[in-house]
Amino acid sequence: MQQRHQESERPRRLFASIANRASQAAGRASAFILACTVIVIWAVTGPLFRFSDTWQLVINTGTTIVTFLMVFLIQNSQNRDSAAIQVKLDELIRTGAVQNSFVGIEHLTADELEDLRKRCEERAKAVAANRQVERRTERARKAHRGATD
């Protein structure tokens, strides 16, 4: 069972790693400059190809493919970042203190973040239950003291 889980985890880790690197690369100034350079080269070659349908199809196809792939990369990065921020905030709310173990969790897979979120929720419920027991115990003590006075 453990072996199957590890095997199914590999593609997810690979995708998360590739998506993270690709989104970081796409967000750099050099990627923007490269995209602008491609557009300029395409525009300059227009007269050479007599602004043919094929010439136009090249840029249309290229930009459509890049846009299509970038949508998935951006969404994946956004989902992981949002989940990581939520887990970090939940931990801060639960403990009132920062744990260094939560630094960098945005690099985890979506499943790993979900597992972490569930554990945080369970701990928060346990803390809330303990506080509720403590309040009841304190009320009972006060009532007992009031009855004995």
Residue, then its C-alpha position, 0 to 999 in steps of 0.5 A: m500500500q505504501q509503495r502504491h502511494q509513493e508511486s502515485e505521489r511521484p507524478r504529482r511531485l514532478f508536476a508541482s516541481i515543473a509548474n513551480r519552475a516554469s511559473q518562476a521562469a515565466g515571471r522574470a523580465s527575461a521571459f517578457i523580453l524574449a516574448c517581445t523579441v519573438i513578436v518583433i521578429w515575427a512582425v519584421t518578417g511579415p514583408l518577407f512572407r508577404f503577410s501570408d496566412t501561414w505567417q499569421l497562423v504561426i503567431n496565432t498558433g504559438t500565442t494560443i499554445v503558450t496562453f493555454l499552457m500558462v493558464f494551467l501553470i498560473q492556476n496551479s501556482q495560485n492554488r498552492d500559494s493560497a492553500a499554503i497561506q491559509v494553512k499558515l494563517d490557520e496555524l497562527i490563529r491556532t497557536g498565536a505563535v509562528q512555527n518555522s516548520f511552515v516556512g516554504i510549504e507553498h512548494l508542497t503538492a496540493d495533496e500534501l497541503e490538504d493533509l497539513r490543513k486537515r492536521c491543523e484543523e484537528r489540532a485546532k478542534a482539540v485545543a478548542a475542546n480542551r478550552q471548553v473543558e477548562r471553562r466548564t471545570e472553572r465554572a464548576r469550581k466557582a459554583h462549588r466555592g460559592a456553595t461552600d461559602 
